Amino acid sequence: MEALIVHPKNQMELNALKSVMKDMGIRYEKFHTRGAKTQKFEPKSPVKKDKPVRDFKDNPKKDK
């Protein structure tokens, strides 16, 4: 199945595109709407990674 994304500039262009696609027998669907509040965000608990152990030796002080 192929996907084609269009961004009509106004309602008249959208209606013309819909009618042409209907005449050609091409199915189409709306991708998203502005007021779509049906999508619910499920918060995920963050996975804490263990930090590597840092065993650095102190640098010796240098005399000038």
PDB file of N, CA, C, O and CB in Angstrom:
ATOM      1  N   MET A   1       0.847  -1.173   0.000  1.00  0.00           N
ATOM      2  CA  MET A   1       0.000   0.000   0.000  1.00  0.00           C
ATOM      3  C   MET A   1       0.896   1.240   0.000  1.00  0.00           C
ATOM      4  O   MET A   1       1.883   1.309   0.732  1.00  0.00           O
ATOM      5  CB  MET A   1      -0.965  -0.004   1.224  1.00  0.00           C
ATOM      6  N   GLU A   2       0.543   2.191  -0.812  1.00  0.00           N
ATOM      7  CA  GLU A   2       1.329   3.414  -0.913  1.00  0.00           C
ATOM      8  C   GLU A   2       0.692   4.507  -0.079  1.00  0.00           C
ATOM      9  O   GLU A   2      -0.515   4.506   0.160  1.00  0.00           O
ATOM     10  CB  GLU A   2       1.461   3.861  -2.374  1.00  0.00           C
ATOM     11  N   ALA A   3       1.514   5.428   0.353  1.00  0.00           N
ATOM     12  CA  ALA A   3       1.015   6.553   1.144  1.00  0.00           C
ATOM     13  C   ALA A   3       1.389   7.838   0.435  1.00  0.00           C
ATOM     14  O   ALA A   3       2.490   7.976  -0.098  1.00  0.00           O
ATOM     15  CB  ALA A   3       1.585   6.531   2.594  1.00  0.00           C
ATOM     16  N   LEU A   4       0.470   8.762   0.438  1.00  0.00           N
ATOM     17  CA  LEU A   4       0.693  10.074  -0.150  1.00  0.00           C
ATOM     18  C   LEU A   4       0.209  11.101   0.854  1.00  0.00           C
ATOM     19  O   LEU A   4      -0.945  11.068   1.279  1.00  0.00           O
ATOM     20  CB  LEU A   4      -0.038  10.227  -1.529  1.00  0.00           C
ATOM     21  N   ILE A   5       1.076  11.998   1.225  1.00  0.00           N
ATOM     22  CA  ILE A   5       0.719  13.021   2.198  1.00  0.00           C
ATOM     23  C   ILE A   5       0.553  14.334   1.456  1.00  0.00           C
ATOM     24  O   ILE A   5       1.445  14.755   0.718  1.00  0.00           O
ATOM     25  CB  ILE A   5       1.793  13.141   3.326  1.00  0.00           C
ATOM     26  N   VAL A   6      -0.580  14.975   1.649  1.00  0.00           N
ATOM     27  CA  VAL A   6      -0.839  16.256   0.991  1.00  0.00           C
ATOM     28  C   VAL A   6      -1.121  17.313   2.045  1.00  0.00           C
ATOM     29  O   VAL A   6      -1.634  17.020   3.126  1.00  0.00           O
ATOM     30  CB  VAL A   6      -2.026  16.146  -0.003  1.00  0.00           C
ATOM     31  N   HIS A   7      -0.778  18.536   1.710  1.00  0.00           N
ATOM     32  CA  HIS A   7      -1.022  19.666   2.596  1.00  0.00           C
ATOM     33  C   HIS A   7      -1.769  20.741   1.813  1.00  0.00           C
ATOM     34  O   HIS A   7      -1.151  21.682   1.317  1.00  0.00           O
ATOM     35  CB  HIS A   7       0.313  20.225   3.184  1.00  0.00           C
ATOM     36  N   PRO A   8      -3.091  20.613   1.696  1.00  0.00           N
ATOM     37  CA  PRO A   8      -3.833  21.631   0.950  1.00  0.00           C
ATOM     38  C   PRO A   8      -3.791  22.973   1.680  1.00  0.00           C
ATOM     39  O   PRO A   8      -3.787  23.036   2.910  1.00  0.00           O
ATOM     40  CB  PRO A   8      -5.293  21.185   0.735  1.00  0.00           C
ATOM     41  N   LYS A   9      -3.761  24.042   0.882  1.00  0.00           N
ATOM     42  CA  LYS A   9      -3.639  25.373   1.465  1.00  0.00           C
ATOM     43  C   LYS A   9      -4.958  25.888   2.020  1.00  0.00           C
ATOM     44  O   LYS A   9      -4.973  26.709   2.937  1.00  0.00           O
ATOM     45  CB  LYS A   9      -3.112  26.339   0.436  1.00  0.00           C
ATOM     46  N   ASN A  10      -6.064  25.407   1.465  1.00  0.00           N
ATOM     47  CA  ASN A  10      -7.363  25.883   1.946  1.00  0.00           C
ATOM     48  C   ASN A  10      -8.410  24.788   1.753  1.00  0.00           C
ATOM     49  O   ASN A  10      -8.125  23.726   1.200  1.00  0.00           O
ATOM     50  CB  ASN A  10      -7.788  27.184   1.203  1.00  0.00           C
ATOM     51  N   GLN A  11      -9.604  25.062   2.213  1.00  0.00           N
ATOM     52  CA  GLN A  11     -10.679  24.073   2.181  1.00  0.00           C
ATOM     53  C   GLN A  11     -11.085  23.742   0.748  1.00  0.00           C
ATOM     54  O   GLN A  11     -11.457  22.605   0.458  1.00  0.00           O
ATOM     55  CB  GLN A  11     -11.891  24.580   2.964  1.00  0.00           C
ATOM     56  N   MET A  12     -11.015  24.725  -0.152  1.00  0.00           N
ATOM     57  CA  MET A  12     -11.406  24.489  -1.541  1.00  0.00           C
ATOM     58  C   MET A  12     -10.456  23.487  -2.209  1.00  0.00           C
ATOM     59  O   MET A  12     -10.902  22.612  -2.949  1.00  0.00           O
ATOM     60  CB  MET A  12     -11.422  25.818  -2.328  1.00  0.00           C
ATOM     61  N   GLU A  13      -9.163  23.611  -1.953  1.00  0.00           N
ATOM     62  CA  GLU A  13      -8.203  22.645  -2.501  1.00  0.00           C
ATOM     63  C   GLU A  13      -8.451  21.248  -1.934  1.00  0.00           C
ATOM     64  O   GLU A  13      -8.363  20.253  -2.655  1.00  0.00           O
ATOM     65  CB  GLU A  13      -6.759  23.090  -2.198  1.00  0.00           C
ATOM     66  N   LEU A  14      -8.757  21.183  -0.653  1.00  0.00           N
ATOM     67  CA  LEU A  14      -9.021  19.892  -0.021  1.00  0.00           C
ATOM     68  C   LEU A  14     -10.251  19.232  -0.635  1.00  0.00           C
ATOM     69  O   LEU A  14     -10.236  18.036  -0.928  1.00  0.00           O
ATOM     70  CB  LEU A  14      -9.211  20.064   1.495  1.00  0.00           C
ATOM     71  N   ASN A  15     -11.306  20.002  -0.827  1.00  0.00           N
ATOM     72  CA  ASN A  15     -12.527  19.448  -1.416  1.00  0.00           C
ATOM     73  C   ASN A  15     -12.284  18.983  -2.847  1.00  0.00           C
ATOM     74  O   ASN A  15     -12.799  17.941  -3.252  1.00  0.00           O
ATOM     75  CB  ASN A  15     -13.655  20.485  -1.385  1.00  0.00           C
ATOM     76  N   ALA A  16     -11.507  19.742  -3.620  1.00  0.00           N
ATOM     77  CA  ALA A  16     -11.203  19.349  -4.996  1.00  0.00           C
ATOM     78  C   ALA A  16     -10.397  18.054  -5.012  1.00  0.00           C
ATOM     79  O   ALA A  16     -10.652  17.169  -5.828  1.00  0.00           O
ATOM     80  CB  ALA A  16     -10.433  20.469  -5.724  1.00  0.00           C
ATOM     81  N   LEU A  17      -9.434  17.949  -4.120  1.00  0.00           N
ATOM     82  CA  LEU A  17      -8.611  16.746  -4.046  1.00  0.00           C
ATOM     83  C   LEU A  17      -9.453  15.532  -3.667  1.00  0.00           C
ATOM     84  O   LEU A  17      -9.285  14.452  -4.232  1.00  0.00           O
ATOM     85  CB  LEU A  17      -7.475  16.937  -3.036  1.00  0.00           C
ATOM     86  N   LYS A  18     -10.351  15.712  -2.718  1.00  0.00           N
ATOM     87  CA  LYS A  18     -11.218  14.607  -2.299  1.00  0.00           C
ATOM     88  C   LYS A  18     -12.104  14.139  -3.442  1.00  0.00           C
ATOM     89  O   LYS A  18     -12.276  12.936  -3.641  1.00  0.00           O
ATOM     90  CB  LYS A  18     -12.082  15.026  -1.109  1.00  0.00           C
ATOM     91  N   SER A  19     -12.667  15.078  -4.195  1.00  0.00           N
ATOM     92  CA  SER A  19     -13.569  14.688  -5.284  1.00  0.00           C
ATOM     93  C   SER A  19     -12.811  13.973  -6.402  1.00  0.00           C
ATOM     94  O   SER A  19     -13.330  13.016  -6.977  1.00  0.00           O
ATOM     95  CB  SER A  19     -14.291  15.921  -5.846  1.00  0.00           C
ATOM     96  N   VAL A  20     -11.596  14.419  -6.718  1.00  0.00           N
ATOM     97  CA  VAL A  20     -10.797  13.753  -7.753  1.00  0.00           C
ATOM     98  C   VAL A  20     -10.426  12.349  -7.300  1.00  0.00           C
ATOM     99  O   VAL A  20     -10.498  11.403  -8.085  1.00  0.00           O
ATOM    100  CB  VAL A  20      -9.521  14.569  -8.075  1.00  0.00           C
ATOM    101  N   MET A  21     -10.034  12.208  -6.047  1.00  0.00           N
ATOM    102  CA  MET A  21      -9.667  10.882  -5.547  1.00  0.00           C
ATOM    103  C   MET A  21     -10.878   9.955  -5.523  1.00  0.00           C
ATOM    104  O   MET A  21     -10.754   8.759  -5.784  1.00  0.00           O
ATOM    105  CB  MET A  21      -9.057  10.988  -4.142  1.00  0.00           C
ATOM    106  N   LYS A  22     -12.049  10.507  -5.210  1.00  0.00           N
ATOM    107  CA  LYS A  22     -13.265   9.701  -5.192  1.00  0.00           C
ATOM    108  C   LYS A  22     -13.613   9.240  -6.605  1.00  0.00           C
ATOM    109  O   LYS A  22     -14.021   8.096  -6.805  1.00  0.00           O
ATOM    110  CB  LYS A  22     -14.437  10.497  -4.580  1.00  0.00           C
ATOM    111  N   ASP A  23     -13.452  10.139  -7.595  1.00  0.00           N
ATOM    112  CA  ASP A  23     -13.731   9.779  -8.985  1.00  0.00           C
ATOM    113  C   ASP A  23     -12.781   8.701  -9.489  1.00  0.00           C
ATOM    114  O   ASP A  23     -13.172   7.853 -10.291  1.00  0.00           O
ATOM    115  CB  ASP A  23     -13.635  11.010  -9.877  1.00  0.00           C
ATOM    116  N   MET A  24     -11.546   8.729  -9.025  1.00  0.00           N
ATOM    117  CA  MET A  24     -10.549   7.747  -9.462  1.00  0.00           C
ATOM    118  C   MET A  24     -10.645   6.442  -8.673  1.00  0.00           C
ATOM    119  O   MET A  24      -9.980   5.462  -9.009  1.00  0.00           O
ATOM    120  CB  MET A  24      -9.147   8.329  -9.324  1.00  0.00           C
ATOM    121  N   GLY A  25     -11.463   6.427  -7.637  1.00  0.00           N
ATOM    122  CA  GLY A  25     -11.627   5.212  -6.840  1.00  0.00           C
ATOM    123  C   GLY A  25     -10.496   4.987  -5.859  1.00  0.00           C
ATOM    124  O   GLY A  25     -10.209   3.848  -5.493  1.00  0.00           O
ATOM    125  N   ILE A  26      -9.847   6.067  -5.426  1.00  0.00           N
ATOM    126  CA  ILE A  26      -8.741   5.971  -4.478  1.00  0.00           C
ATOM    127  C   ILE A  26      -9.278   6.224  -3.079  1.00  0.00           C
ATOM    128  O   ILE A  26      -9.953   7.222  -2.827  1.00  0.00           O
ATOM    129  CB  ILE A  26      -7.606   6.978  -4.829  1.00  0.00           C
ATOM    130  N   ARG A  27      -8.970   5.304  -2.173  1.00  0.00           N
ATOM    131  CA  ARG A  27      -9.402   5.492  -0.784  1.00  0.00           C
ATOM    132  C   ARG A  27      -8.449   6.439  -0.086  1.00  0.00           C
ATOM    133  O   ARG A  27      -7.249   6.449  -0.363  1.00  0.00           O
ATOM    134  CB  ARG A  27      -9.473   4.139  -0.030  1.00  0.00           C
ATOM    135  N   TYR A  28      -8.987   7.227   0.813  1.00  0.00           N
ATOM    136  CA  TYR A  28      -8.146   8.153   1.568  1.00  0.00           C
ATOM    137  C   TYR A  28      -8.646   8.211   2.997  1.00  0.00           C
ATOM    138  O   TYR A  28      -9.792   7.870   3.287  1.00  0.00           O
ATOM    139  CB  TYR A  28      -8.142   9.567   0.926  1.00  0.00           C
ATOM    140  N   GLU A  29      -7.783   8.643   3.869  1.00  0.00           N
ATOM    141  CA  GLU A  29      -8.179   8.811   5.266  1.00  0.00           C
ATOM    142  C   GLU A  29      -7.451  10.010   5.840  1.00  0.00           C
ATOM    143  O   GLU A  29      -6.365  10.380   5.396  1.00  0.00           O
ATOM    144  CB  GLU A  29      -7.877   7.534   6.097  1.00  0.00           C
ATOM    145  N   LYS A  30      -8.072  10.595   6.822  1.00  0.00           N
ATOM    146  CA  LYS A  30      -7.475  11.747   7.487  1.00  0.00           C
ATOM    147  C   LYS A  30      -6.393  11.245   8.430  1.00  0.00           C
ATOM    148  O   LYS A  30      -6.606  10.292   9.179  1.00  0.00           O
ATOM    149  CB  LYS A  30      -8.548  12.582   8.255  1.00  0.00           C
ATOM    150  N   PHE A  31      -5.235  11.887   8.391  1.00  0.00           N
ATOM    151  CA  PHE A  31      -4.116  11.433   9.218  1.00  0.00           C
ATOM    152  C   PHE A  31      -4.322  11.804  10.675  1.00  0.00           C
ATOM    153  O   PHE A  31      -4.204  10.945  11.549  1.00  0.00           O
ATOM    154  CB  PHE A  31      -2.805  12.024   8.712  1.00  0.00           C
ATOM    155  N   HIS A  32      -4.622  13.044  10.954  1.00  0.00           N
ATOM    156  CA  HIS A  32      -4.846  13.471  12.333  1.00  0.00           C
ATOM    157  C   HIS A  32      -5.735  14.708  12.328  1.00  0.00           C
ATOM    158  O   HIS A  32      -5.935  15.350  11.297  1.00  0.00           O
ATOM    159  CB  HIS A  32      -3.497  13.760  13.060  1.00  0.00           C
ATOM    160  N   THR A  33      -6.247  15.015  13.478  1.00  0.00           N
ATOM    161  CA  THR A  33      -7.043  16.227  13.632  1.00  0.00           C
ATOM    162  C   THR A  33      -6.424  17.069  14.730  1.00  0.00           C
ATOM    163  O   THR A  33      -5.671  16.572  15.568  1.00  0.00           O
ATOM    164  CB  THR A  33      -8.529  15.895  13.955  1.00  0.00           C
ATOM    165  N   ARG A  34      -6.747  18.324  14.712  1.00  0.00           N
ATOM    166  CA  ARG A  34      -6.153  19.228  15.704  1.00  0.00           C
ATOM    167  C   ARG A  34      -6.676  18.954  17.109  1.00  0.00           C
ATOM    168  O   ARG A  34      -5.922  19.047  18.078  1.00  0.00           O
ATOM    169  CB  ARG A  34      -6.432  20.677  15.327  1.00  0.00           C
ATOM    170  N   GLY A  35      -7.945  18.620  17.230  1.00  0.00           N
ATOM    171  CA  GLY A  35      -8.531  18.441  18.554  1.00  0.00           C
ATOM    172  C   GLY A  35      -8.609  16.995  18.983  1.00  0.00           C
ATOM    173  O   GLY A  35      -9.497  16.631  19.755  1.00  0.00           O
ATOM    174  N   ALA A  36      -7.715  16.172  18.510  1.00  0.00           N
ATOM    175  CA  ALA A  36      -7.764  14.746  18.848  1.00  0.00           C
ATOM    176  C   ALA A  36      -7.257  14.551  20.272  1.00  0.00           C
ATOM    177  O   ALA A  36      -6.053  14.558  20.527  1.00  0.00           O
ATOM    178  CB  ALA A  36      -6.921  13.901  17.844  1.00  0.00           C
ATOM    179  N   LYS A  37      -8.186  14.381  21.177  1.00  0.00           N
ATOM    180  CA  LYS A  37      -7.807  14.160  22.571  1.00  0.00           C
ATOM    181  C   LYS A  37      -7.978  12.699  22.950  1.00  0.00           C
ATOM    182  O   LYS A  37      -7.939  12.339  24.127  1.00  0.00           O
ATOM    183  CB  LYS A  37      -8.637  15.047  23.504  1.00  0.00           C
ATOM    184  N   THR A  38      -8.169  11.857  21.932  1.00  0.00           N
ATOM    185  CA  THR A  38      -8.363  10.438  22.213  1.00  0.00           C
ATOM    186  C   THR A  38      -7.041   9.735  22.469  1.00  0.00           C
ATOM    187  O   THR A  38      -7.015   8.676  23.096  1.00  0.00           O
ATOM    188  CB  THR A  38      -9.092   9.767  21.061  1.00  0.00           C
ATOM    189  N   GLN A  39      -5.942  10.310  21.992  1.00  0.00           N
ATOM    190  CA  GLN A  39      -4.651   9.687  22.227  1.00  0.00           C
ATOM    191  C   GLN A  39      -4.214   9.997  23.649  1.00  0.00           C
ATOM    192  O   GLN A  39      -4.050  11.158  24.026  1.00  0.00           O
ATOM    193  CB  GLN A  39      -3.596  10.175  21.199  1.00  0.00           C
ATOM    194  N   LYS A  40      -4.030   8.956  24.418  1.00  0.00           N
ATOM    195  CA  LYS A  40      -3.624   9.148  25.806  1.00  0.00           C
ATOM    196  C   LYS A  40      -2.154   8.802  25.948  1.00  0.00           C
ATOM    197  O   LYS A  40      -1.687   7.785  25.435  1.00  0.00           O
ATOM    198  CB  LYS A  40      -4.484   8.288  26.764  1.00  0.00           C
ATOM    199  N   PHE A  41      -1.446   9.645  26.637  1.00  0.00           N
ATOM    200  CA  PHE A  41      -0.021   9.442  26.865  1.00  0.00           C
ATOM    201  C   PHE A  41       0.155   8.560  28.081  1.00  0.00           C
ATOM    202  O   PHE A  41      -0.357   8.860  29.159  1.00  0.00           O
ATOM    203  CB  PHE A  41       0.720  10.789  27.049  1.00  0.00           C
ATOM    204  N   GLU A  42       0.877   7.479  27.904  1.00  0.00           N
ATOM    205  CA  GLU A  42       1.157   6.585  29.022  1.00  0.00           C
ATOM    206  C   GLU A  42       2.547   6.903  29.549  1.00  0.00           C
ATOM    207  O   GLU A  42       3.537   6.653  28.863  1.00  0.00           O
ATOM    208  CB  GLU A  42       1.046   5.086  28.596  1.00  0.00           C
ATOM    209  N   PRO A  43       2.636   7.448  30.752  1.00  0.00           N
ATOM    210  CA  PRO A  43       3.963   7.790  31.269  1.00  0.00           C
ATOM    211  C   PRO A  43       4.780   6.530  31.544  1.00  0.00           C
ATOM    212  O   PRO A  43       4.294   5.568  32.139  1.00  0.00           O
ATOM    213  CB  PRO A  43       3.842   8.633  32.550  1.00  0.00           C
ATOM    214  N   LYS A  44       6.005   6.566  31.104  1.00  0.00           N
ATOM    215  CA  LYS A  44       6.906   5.444  31.339  1.00  0.00           C
ATOM    216  C   LYS A  44       7.855   5.828  32.456  1.00  0.00           C
ATOM    217  O   LYS A  44       8.336   6.959  32.522  1.00  0.00           O
ATOM    218  CB  LYS A  44       7.688   5.055  30.045  1.00  0.00           C
ATOM    219  N   SER A  45       8.117   4.879  33.327  1.00  0.00           N
ATOM    220  CA  SER A  45       9.054   5.168  34.399  1.00  0.00           C
ATOM    221  C   SER A  45      10.462   5.163  33.820  1.00  0.00           C
ATOM    222  O   SER A  45      10.825   4.242  33.089  1.00  0.00           O
ATOM    223  CB  SER A  45       8.920   4.138  35.562  1.00  0.00           C
ATOM    224  N   PRO A  46      11.251   6.170  34.132  1.00  0.00           N
ATOM    225  CA  PRO A  46      12.599   6.220  33.562  1.00  0.00           C
ATOM    226  C   PRO A  46      13.469   5.095  34.108  1.00  0.00           C
ATOM    227  O   PRO A  46      13.425   4.769  35.295  1.00  0.00           O
ATOM    228  CB  PRO A  46      13.253   7.576  33.853  1.00  0.00           C
ATOM    229  N   VAL A  47      14.241   4.522  33.231  1.00  0.00           N
ATOM    230  CA  VAL A  47      15.138   3.438  33.615  1.00  0.00           C
ATOM    231  C   VAL A  47      16.470   4.068  33.987  1.00  0.00           C
ATOM    232  O   VAL A  47      17.121   4.712  33.164  1.00  0.00           O
ATOM    233  CB  VAL A  47      15.302   2.378  32.462  1.00  0.00           C
ATOM    234  N   LYS A  48      16.866   3.872  35.238  1.00  0.00           N
ATOM    235  CA  LYS A  48      18.128   4.444  35.698  1.00  0.00           C
ATOM    236  C   LYS A  48      19.246   3.459  35.418  1.00  0.00           C
ATOM    237  O   LYS A  48      19.205   2.300  35.830  1.00  0.00           O
ATOM    238  CB  LYS A  48      18.070   4.795  37.209  1.00  0.00           C
ATOM    239  N   LYS A  49      20.241   3.953  34.707  1.00  0.00           N
ATOM    240  CA  LYS A  49      21.394   3.117  34.400  1.00  0.00           C
ATOM    241  C   LYS A  49      22.438   3.311  35.489  1.00  0.00           C
ATOM    242  O   LYS A  49      22.628   4.415  36.002  1.00  0.00           O
ATOM    243  CB  LYS A  49      21.980   3.455  32.999  1.00  0.00           C
ATOM    244  N   ASP A  50      23.105   2.226  35.830  1.00  0.00           N
ATOM    245  CA  ASP A  50      24.163   2.318  36.829  1.00  0.00           C
ATOM    246  C   ASP A  50      25.354   3.042  36.226  1.00  0.00           C
ATOM    247  O   ASP A  50      25.791   2.735  35.117  1.00  0.00           O
ATOM    248  CB  ASP A  50      24.574   0.913  37.341  1.00  0.00           C
ATOM    249  N   LYS A  51      25.865   3.994  36.965  1.00  0.00           N
ATOM    250  CA  LYS A  51      27.037   4.725  36.492  1.00  0.00           C
ATOM    251  C   LYS A  51      28.272   3.869  36.721  1.00  0.00           C
ATOM    252  O   LYS A  51      28.350   3.158  37.722  1.00  0.00           O
ATOM    253  CB  LYS A  51      27.173   6.099  37.211  1.00  0.00           C
ATOM    254  N   PRO A  52      29.232   3.926  35.815  1.00  0.00           N
ATOM    255  CA  PRO A  52      30.454   3.140  36.013  1.00  0.00           C
ATOM    256  C   PRO A  52      31.238   3.662  37.217  1.00  0.00           C
ATOM    257  O   PRO A  52      31.244   4.858  37.509  1.00  0.00           O
ATOM    258  CB  PRO A  52      31.336   3.178  34.744  1.00  0.00           C
ATOM    259  N   VAL A  53      31.885   2.750  37.889  1.00  0.00           N
ATOM    260  CA  VAL A  53      32.668   3.112  39.068  1.00  0.00           C
ATOM    261  C   VAL A  53      33.911   3.854  38.610  1.00  0.00           C
ATOM    262  O   VAL A  53      34.611   3.403  37.704  1.00  0.00           O
ATOM    263  CB  VAL A  53      33.048   1.854  39.910  1.00  0.00           C
ATOM    264  N   ARG A  54      34.182   4.983  39.230  1.00  0.00           N
ATOM    265  CA  ARG A  54      35.341   5.790  38.845  1.00  0.00           C
ATOM    266  C   ARG A  54      36.417   5.642  39.910  1.00  0.00           C
ATOM    267  O   ARG A  54      36.339   6.239  40.984  1.00  0.00           O
ATOM    268  CB  ARG A  54      34.950   7.290  38.655  1.00  0.00           C
ATOM    269  N   ASP A  55      37.398   4.851  39.597  1.00  0.00           N
ATOM    270  CA  ASP A  55      38.520   4.652  40.512  1.00  0.00           C
ATOM    271  C   ASP A  55      39.742   5.380  39.957  1.00  0.00           C
ATOM    272  O   ASP A  55      40.662   4.752  39.435  1.00  0.00           O
ATOM    273  CB  ASP A  55      38.820   3.133  40.714  1.00  0.00           C
ATOM    274  N   PHE A  56      39.745   6.681  40.071  1.00  0.00           N
ATOM    275  CA  PHE A  56      40.870   7.468  39.589  1.00  0.00           C
ATOM    276  C   PHE A  56      41.824   7.721  40.746  1.00  0.00           C
ATOM    277  O   PHE A  56      41.409   8.004  41.870  1.00  0.00           O
ATOM    278  CB  PHE A  56      40.390   8.805  38.963  1.00  0.00           C
ATOM    279  N   LYS A  57      43.092   7.612  40.448  1.00  0.00           N
ATOM    280  CA  LYS A  57      44.100   7.925  41.460  1.00  0.00           C
ATOM    281  C   LYS A  57      44.373   9.415  41.399  1.00  0.00           C
ATOM    282  O   LYS A  57      44.284  10.027  40.334  1.00  0.00           O
ATOM    283  CB  LYS A  57      45.414   7.100  41.242  1.00  0.00           C
ATOM    284  N   ASP A  58      44.705   9.997  42.537  1.00  0.00           N
ATOM    285  CA  ASP A  58      45.030  11.418  42.565  1.00  0.00           C
ATOM    286  C   ASP A  58      46.322  11.654  41.802  1.00  0.00           C
ATOM    287  O   ASP A  58      47.274  10.879  41.899  1.00  0.00           O
ATOM    288  CB  ASP A  58      45.151  11.932  44.018  1.00  0.00           C
ATOM    289  N   ASN A  59      46.335  12.734  41.048  1.00  0.00           N
ATOM    290  CA  ASN A  59      47.553  13.098  40.325  1.00  0.00           C
ATOM    291  C   ASN A  59      48.569  13.649  41.321  1.00  0.00           C
ATOM    292  O   ASN A  59      48.194  14.407  42.216  1.00  0.00           O
ATOM    293  CB  ASN A  59      47.253  14.142  39.201  1.00  0.00           C
ATOM    294  N   PRO A  60      49.832  13.291  41.191  1.00  0.00           N
ATOM    295  CA  PRO A  60      50.843  13.842  42.106  1.00  0.00           C
ATOM    296  C   PRO A  60      51.034  15.328  41.829  1.00  0.00           C
ATOM    297  O   PRO A  60      50.961  15.778  40.686  1.00  0.00           O
ATOM    298  CB  PRO A  60      52.196  13.087  41.961  1.00  0.00           C
ATOM    299  N   LYS A  61      51.278  16.073  42.889  1.00  0.00           N
ATOM    300  CA  LYS A  61      51.498  17.507  42.732  1.00  0.00           C
ATOM    301  C   LYS A  61      52.876  17.734  42.135  1.00  0.00           C
ATOM    302  O   LYS A  61      53.852  17.084  42.508  1.00  0.00           O
ATOM    303  CB  LYS A  61      51.355  18.249  44.088  1.00  0.00           C
ATOM    304  N   LYS A  62      52.929  18.651  41.221  1.00  0.00           N
ATOM    305  CA  LYS A  62      54.198  18.950  40.553  1.00  0.00           C
ATOM    306  C   LYS A  62      54.789  20.213  41.161  1.00  0.00           C
ATOM    307  O   LYS A  62      54.082  21.202  41.355  1.00  0.00           O
ATOM    308  CB  LYS A  62      54.002  19.115  39.014  1.00  0.00           C
ATOM    309  N   ASP A  63      56.082  20.181  41.460  1.00  0.00           N
ATOM    310  CA  ASP A  63      56.779  21.367  41.980  1.00  0.00           C
ATOM    311  C   ASP A  63      57.225  22.228  40.807  1.00  0.00           C
ATOM    312  O   ASP A  63      57.713  21.724  39.795  1.00  0.00           O
ATOM    313  CB  ASP A  63      58.005  20.963  42.869  1.00  0.00           C
ATOM    314  N   LYS A  64      57.050  23.524  40.961  1.00  0.00           N
ATOM    315  CA  LYS A  64      57.483  24.431  39.890  1.00  0.00           C
ATOM    316  C   LYS A  64      58.828  25.003  40.169  1.00  0.00           C
ATOM    317  O   LYS A  64      59.343  25.785  39.371  1.00  0.00           O
ATOM    318  CB  LYS A  64      56.499  25.547  39.697  1.00  0.00           C
TER     319      LYS A  64
END
